[in-house]
Amino acid sequence: MKISTKGRYAVRMMLDLAANDAGEPIRLKDIARRQNISEKYLEQIISVLNKAGFVRSIRGPQGGYTLSREPREYTVGMILRLTEGSLSPVDCAAGDSTVCDREENCVTRILWQKLNDAINSVVDSITLEDLLQWQNSAGDDYVI
């Protein structure tokens, strides 16, 4: 499993919104500048985050985006699953209705399930608030 730029940038964008929350909406072009990410690409990602209710959009000349909830209420897993879909390393460990002909006798399925559980355990235990604390303790040079 490899996290795409869409997933990585979504986490960075959400972290930027949390880190720069001063009670005013944050413009996408400011996030793009700070994160050195194309504004056009961020527009695609923010659309997904907005539709899911992760961010709130404020229109107008002083408009922009804010988090809909507190940083502690967002896990990295929530953000990645929204932008990436399943985080499972293989289909048979995803827990959906995928059926494999070898499922009954496949020893490697145990490995894939353990790997899937480990990935989910990590991303579901780290919140935006945790990332903010890591960023603050590492200084301004910390990059995800």
ChimeraX commands (.cxc) that place a marker at each C-alpha (Angstrom):
marker #1 position 0.00,0.00,0.00 radius 0.5
marker #1 position 1.26,3.42,-0.90 radius 0.5
marker #1 position -0.46,6.66,0.08 radius 0.5
marker #1 position -0.98,8.90,-2.95 radius 0.5
marker #1 position -0.21,12.61,-3.11 radius 0.5
marker #1 position -3.95,13.23,-2.74 radius 0.5
marker #1 position -4.00,11.54,0.66 radius 0.5
marker #1 position -0.74,13.12,1.83 radius 0.5
marker #1 position -1.82,16.58,0.70 radius 0.5
marker #1 position -5.22,16.18,2.36 radius 0.5
marker #1 position -3.52,15.48,5.69 radius 0.5
marker #1 position -1.19,18.45,5.18 radius 0.5
marker #1 position -4.12,20.71,4.27 radius 0.5
marker #1 position -6.13,19.68,7.32 radius 0.5
marker #1 position -3.06,20.20,9.51 radius 0.5
marker #1 position -2.50,23.63,7.97 radius 0.5
marker #1 position -6.11,24.59,8.69 radius 0.5
marker #1 position -5.69,23.45,12.30 radius 0.5
marker #1 position -2.32,25.15,12.77 radius 0.5
marker #1 position -3.41,28.48,11.31 radius 0.5
marker #1 position -6.83,28.73,12.91 radius 0.5
marker #1 position -7.12,32.28,14.22 radius 0.5
marker #1 position -10.91,32.38,14.12 radius 0.5
marker #1 position -10.96,33.60,10.51 radius 0.5
marker #1 position -11.45,31.53,7.35 radius 0.5
marker #1 position -8.21,30.49,5.66 radius 0.5
marker #1 position -7.85,31.06,1.94 radius 0.5
marker #1 position -6.81,28.16,-0.25 radius 0.5
marker #1 position -4.09,30.21,-1.91 radius 0.5
marker #1 position -2.49,30.81,1.51 radius 0.5
marker #1 position -2.47,27.07,2.22 radius 0.5
marker #1 position -1.04,26.42,-1.26 radius 0.5
marker #1 position 1.76,28.93,-0.65 radius 0.5
marker #1 position 2.64,27.63,2.82 radius 0.5
marker #1 position 2.54,23.98,1.77 radius 0.5
marker #1 position 4.08,24.52,-1.68 radius 0.5
marker #1 position 1.20,22.66,-3.33 radius 0.5
marker #1 position -0.68,23.68,-6.48 radius 0.5
marker #1 position -3.82,25.65,-5.65 radius 0.5
marker #1 position -5.67,23.81,-8.44 radius 0.5
marker #1 position -4.81,20.46,-6.85 radius 0.5
marker #1 position -5.91,21.69,-3.42 radius 0.5
marker #1 position -9.25,22.78,-4.94 radius 0.5
marker #1 position -9.92,19.16,-5.92 radius 0.5
marker #1 position -9.02,17.89,-2.46 radius 0.5
marker #1 position -10.92,20.58,-0.53 radius 0.5
marker #1 position -14.02,19.71,-2.53 radius 0.5
marker #1 position -13.90,16.14,-1.20 radius 0.5
marker #1 position -13.24,17.34,2.36 radius 0.5
marker #1 position -16.07,19.88,2.13 radius 0.5
marker #1 position -18.62,17.35,0.80 radius 0.5
marker #1 position -17.75,15.01,3.66 radius 0.5
marker #1 position -18.25,17.79,6.20 radius 0.5
marker #1 position -14.62,17.81,7.35 radius 0.5
marker #1 position -14.28,21.51,6.48 radius 0.5
marker #1 position -16.66,24.42,6.29 radius 0.5
marker #1 position -16.62,26.79,3.34 radius 0.5
marker #1 position -17.19,30.52,3.85 radius 0.5
marker #1 position -17.93,32.49,0.69 radius 0.5
marker #1 position -17.11,36.08,-0.11 radius 0.5
marker #1 position -14.07,38.34,-0.22 radius 0.5
marker #1 position -13.08,37.43,3.35 radius 0.5
marker #1 position -14.01,33.79,2.77 radius 0.5
marker #1 position -12.04,30.61,2.93 radius 0.5
marker #1 position -12.13,27.37,4.88 radius 0.5
marker #1 position -12.18,26.27,8.50 radius 0.5
marker #1 position -12.26,22.90,10.17 radius 0.5
marker #1 position -15.80,21.79,11.02 radius 0.5
marker #1 position -14.66,20.18,14.27 radius 0.5
marker #1 position -11.82,20.34,16.75 radius 0.5
marker #1 position -8.45,18.88,15.62 radius 0.5
marker #1 position -8.70,16.12,18.24 radius 0.5
marker #1 position -11.84,14.83,16.49 radius 0.5
marker #1 position -10.08,13.99,13.21 radius 0.5
marker #1 position -7.84,10.96,12.90 radius 0.5
marker #1 position -5.33,10.53,10.12 radius 0.5
marker #1 position -7.25,7.35,9.24 radius 0.5
marker #1 position -10.47,9.31,8.68 radius 0.5
marker #1 position -8.73,11.70,6.30 radius 0.5
marker #1 position -6.85,8.99,4.41 radius 0.5
marker #1 position -9.89,6.72,4.02 radius 0.5
marker #1 position -11.89,9.65,2.65 radius 0.5
marker #1 position -9.25,10.50,0.04 radius 0.5
marker #1 position -7.70,7.07,-0.59 radius 0.5
marker #1 position -10.51,4.62,0.04 radius 0.5
marker #1 position -9.40,1.39,1.69 radius 0.5
marker #1 position -5.98,1.39,3.32 radius 0.5
marker #1 position -5.74,-2.38,3.09 radius 0.5
marker #1 position -2.53,-3.72,1.52 radius 0.5
marker #1 position -4.51,-6.41,-0.36 radius 0.5
marker #1 position -8.17,-6.86,-1.27 radius 0.5
marker #1 position -8.74,-9.97,0.83 radius 0.5
marker #1 position -7.81,-8.12,4.04 radius 0.5
marker #1 position -10.12,-5.18,3.35 radius 0.5
marker #1 position -13.09,-6.83,5.03 radius 0.5
marker #1 position -15.46,-6.11,2.20 radius 0.5
marker #1 position -17.27,-8.73,0.16 radius 0.5
marker #1 position -14.20,-9.69,-1.87 radius 0.5
marker #1 position -14.10,-13.45,-2.12 radius 0.5
marker #1 position -10.94,-15.33,-2.93 radius 0.5
marker #1 position -10.87,-18.90,-4.23 radius 0.5
marker #1 position -7.96,-19.66,-1.91 radius 0.5
marker #1 position -9.33,-18.04,1.23 radius 0.5
marker #1 position -9.87,-21.34,3.09 radius 0.5
marker #1 position -6.26,-22.52,2.64 radius 0.5
marker #1 position -4.32,-19.28,2.32 radius 0.5
marker #1 position -1.76,-18.87,5.08 radius 0.5
marker #1 position -0.54,-15.54,3.71 radius 0.5
marker #1 position -4.00,-14.06,4.34 radius 0.5
marker #1 position -3.08,-14.06,8.05 radius 0.5
marker #1 position -0.03,-11.92,7.22 radius 0.5
marker #1 position -2.09,-9.48,5.15 radius 0.5
marker #1 position -4.73,-9.20,7.87 radius 0.5
marker #1 position -2.08,-8.50,10.53 radius 0.5
marker #1 position -0.53,-5.84,8.29 radius 0.5
marker #1 position -3.96,-4.32,7.66 radius 0.5
marker #1 position -4.71,-4.26,11.40 radius 0.5
marker #1 position -1.35,-2.60,12.15 radius 0.5
marker #1 position -1.88,0.11,9.52 radius 0.5
marker #1 position -5.38,0.86,10.80 radius 0.5
marker #1 position -4.21,0.87,14.41 radius 0.5
marker #1 position -1.58,3.52,13.67 radius 0.5
marker #1 position -3.62,5.85,11.47 radius 0.5
marker #1 position -6.67,5.60,13.73 radius 0.5
marker #1 position -4.69,6.45,16.85 radius 0.5
marker #1 position -3.12,9.68,15.55 radius 0.5
marker #1 position -5.24,12.83,15.46 radius 0.5
marker #1 position -4.69,16.25,13.91 radius 0.5
marker #1 position -4.10,17.46,17.45 radius 0.5
marker #1 position -1.25,14.94,17.80 radius 0.5
marker #1 position 0.26,16.20,14.54 radius 0.5
marker #1 position -0.05,19.79,15.78 radius 0.5
marker #1 position 1.80,18.87,18.97 radius 0.5
marker #1 position 4.54,17.11,16.99 radius 0.5
marker #1 position 4.83,20.12,14.70 radius 0.5
marker #1 position 5.03,22.55,17.62 radius 0.5
marker #1 position 7.63,20.48,19.46 radius 0.5
marker #1 position 9.75,20.12,16.31 radius 0.5
marker #1 position 9.60,23.80,15.36 radius 0.5
marker #1 position 8.65,25.37,12.04 radius 0.5
marker #1 position 11.01,23.14,10.05 radius 0.5
marker #1 position 8.84,20.04,10.61 radius 0.5
marker #1 position 7.23,18.78,7.40 radius 0.5
marker #1 position 4.86,15.88,6.83 radius 0.5
marker link #1:1,2 radius 0.2
marker link #1:2,3 radius 0.2
marker link #1:3,4 radius 0.2
marker link #1:4,5 radius 0.2
marker link #1:5,6 radius 0.2
marker link #1:6,7 radius 0.2
marker link #1:7,8 radius 0.2
marker link #1:8,9 radius 0.2
marker link #1:9,10 radius 0.2
marker link #1:10,11 radius 0.2
marker link #1:11,12 radius 0.2
marker link #1:12,13 radius 0.2
marker link #1:13,14 radius 0.2
marker link #1:14,15 radius 0.2
marker link #1:15,16 radius 0.2
marker link #1:16,17 radius 0.2
marker link #1:17,18 radius 0.2
marker link #1:18,19 radius 0.2
marker link #1:19,20 radius 0.2
marker link #1:20,21 radius 0.2
marker link #1:21,22 radius 0.2
marker link #1:22,23 radius 0.2
marker link #1:23,24 radius 0.2
marker link #1:24,25 radius 0.2
marker link #1:25,26 radius 0.2
marker link #1:26,27 radius 0.2
marker link #1:27,28 radius 0.2
marker link #1:28,29 radius 0.2
marker link #1:29,30 radius 0.2
marker link #1:30,31 radius 0.2
marker link #1:31,32 radius 0.2
marker link #1:32,33 radius 0.2
marker link #1:33,34 radius 0.2
marker link #1:34,35 radius 0.2
marker link #1:35,36 radius 0.2
marker link #1:36,37 radius 0.2
marker link #1:37,38 radius 0.2
marker link #1:38,39 radius 0.2
marker link #1:39,40 radius 0.2
marker link #1:40,41 radius 0.2
marker link #1:41,42 radius 0.2
marker link #1:42,43 radius 0.2
marker link #1:43,44 radius 0.2
marker link #1:44,45 radius 0.2
marker link #1:45,46 radius 0.2
marker link #1:46,47 radius 0.2
marker link #1:47,48 radius 0.2
marker link #1:48,49 radius 0.2
marker link #1:49,50 radius 0.2
marker link #1:50,51 radius 0.2
marker link #1:51,52 radius 0.2
marker link #1:52,53 radius 0.2
marker link #1:53,54 radius 0.2
marker link #1:54,55 radius 0.2
marker link #1:55,56 radius 0.2
marker link #1:56,57 radius 0.2
marker link #1:57,58 radius 0.2
marker link #1:58,59 radius 0.2
marker link #1:59,60 radius 0.2
marker link #1:60,61 radius 0.2
marker link #1:61,62 radius 0.2
marker link #1:62,63 radius 0.2
marker link #1:63,64 radius 0.2
marker link #1:64,65 radius 0.2
marker link #1:65,66 radius 0.2
marker link #1:66,67 radius 0.2
marker link #1:67,68 radius 0.2
marker link #1:68,69 radius 0.2
marker link #1:69,70 radius 0.2
marker link #1:70,71 radius 0.2
marker link #1:71,72 radius 0.2
marker link #1:72,73 radius 0.2
marker link #1:73,74 radius 0.2
marker link #1:74,75 radius 0.2
marker link #1:75,76 radius 0.2
marker link #1:76,77 radius 0.2
marker link #1:77,78 radius 0.2
marker link #1:78,79 radius 0.2
marker link #1:79,80 radius 0.2
marker link #1:80,81 radius 0.2
marker link #1:81,82 radius 0.2
marker link #1:82,83 radius 0.2
marker link #1:83,84 radius 0.2
marker link #1:84,85 radius 0.2
marker link #1:85,86 radius 0.2
marker link #1:86,87 radius 0.2
marker link #1:87,88 radius 0.2
marker link #1:88,89 radius 0.2
marker link #1:89,90 radius 0.2
marker link #1:90,91 radius 0.2
marker link #1:91,92 radius 0.2
marker link #1:92,93 radius 0.2
marker link #1:93,94 radius 0.2
marker link #1:94,95 radius 0.2
marker link #1:95,96 radius 0.2
marker link #1:96,97 radius 0.2
marker link #1:97,98 radius 0.2
marker link #1:98,99 radius 0.2
marker link #1:99,100 radius 0.2
marker link #1:100,101 radius 0.2
marker link #1:101,102 radius 0.2
marker link #1:102,103 radius 0.2
marker link #1:103,104 radius 0.2
marker link #1:104,105 radius 0.2
marker link #1:105,106 radius 0.2
marker link #1:106,107 radius 0.2
marker link #1:107,108 radius 0.2
marker link #1:108,109 radius 0.2
marker link #1:109,110 radius 0.2
marker link #1:110,111 radius 0.2
marker link #1:111,112 radius 0.2
marker link #1:112,113 radius 0.2
marker link #1:113,114 radius 0.2
marker link #1:114,115 radius 0.2
marker link #1:115,116 radius 0.2
marker link #1:116,117 radius 0.2
marker link #1:117,118 radius 0.2
marker link #1:118,119 radius 0.2
marker link #1:119,120 radius 0.2
marker link #1:120,121 radius 0.2
marker link #1:121,122 radius 0.2
marker link #1:122,123 radius 0.2
marker link #1:123,124 radius 0.2
marker link #1:124,125 radius 0.2
marker link #1:125,126 radius 0.2
marker link #1:126,127 radius 0.2
marker link #1:127,128 radius 0.2
marker link #1:128,129 radius 0.2
marker link #1:129,130 radius 0.2
marker link #1:130,131 radius 0.2
marker link #1:131,132 radius 0.2
marker link #1:132,133 radius 0.2
marker link #1:133,134 radius 0.2
marker link #1:134,135 radius 0.2
marker link #1:135,136 radius 0.2
marker link #1:136,137 radius 0.2
marker link #1:137,138 radius 0.2
marker link #1:138,139 radius 0.2
marker link #1:139,140 radius 0.2
marker link #1:140,141 radius 0.2
marker link #1:141,142 radius 0.2
marker link #1:142,143 radius 0.2
marker link #1:143,144 radius 0.2
view
